[in-house]
Amino acid sequence: MPQFSLEDVIPLHLATVTFPDPHPLSGQTGEVFAFALRHETGLLLYETGIGRENERLDNYYQVVHRPIEAELEAHGHHIDDV
């Protein structure tokens, strides 16, 4: 069984949201992450993000999206590595 270290887990900040009324965190912001895992067979992506192109969701949570390509590149990877 392969061994992994914390350095193998890459958090990818994909969005920032602002919680609306009547959410318990109303007015506060939160970050949405996906995670990539460096593996001997390549880069594995576990995407837990908020998604894109949902106008209702984007407006309700005032979503500020960040490109996954830029997040991967910030960690020395490319989308084709996935």
N, C-alpha and C positions, 0 to 999 in steps of 0.2 A: 504494500500500500504506500503511495507517495506521501512524503512529508511536506508540509507547507509551513511557512513562517509568516508572520504579520507583514513582512515586506512583499509577500506574494499577493496580498489583498490590496487592491487599488480602489479607493473611494473616488467616484466621479460625480462631482456636484453638477446636476443637470438642470435644476430650477430653484427659484426662490418663490415662495408663495406668501401672501398676506391673508391671514385668517379673517373671514367676514363675520358680521353679526348673523346669527346668534351663537356662533362657535365659542366654546369656552376660552379659546385663545384669541378672541376678537381683537383685531388691530395689531397683533404681534406677527412677526414673520417666521417662516420656517424654511429649511433647506431640504430639497429632495435629491436623493442620491441613487445612483446605480453602482454596481461593484464589478470590477474585473478581477480575475484571478489568473496569475501567471502559472502556467502548467507546462509540463514537458512536451505536451502535444500542441501548445499554442496558448493564446489568450482566450479565456472563457469569460463571457459577459453574462452577468446576472442583473437584468435591468428591472429596477423597481420604481422607475420614474413615473411621472404624472401623465406622460403622453403628450402628444401634440395635435394641433388642428382641431381642438374641441373648443369652439368659441365660447360656449356657455361656461365651461370649466375655467378657461383662461380669464374670462371677465369676473367670475364669481370669486376666484382666488387671486386675482391680479398677478397671474403667473408671469415670471420673467424667466424665459428659457435660456439655457446655455448649450451650445452645440456639443454633442458627444465627441465629435471629431477633435475639437479643441481641447477638451478635457483629457482625451487619450494622449494627444500630442504633448500635453503638459507633463505627462508621465513617461515620455519617450516611446510611445506606441502610436500605431496608425490603425484606422478602422479595418484595414485589410488584414491586420494581425488577429482579428477576432475569428 
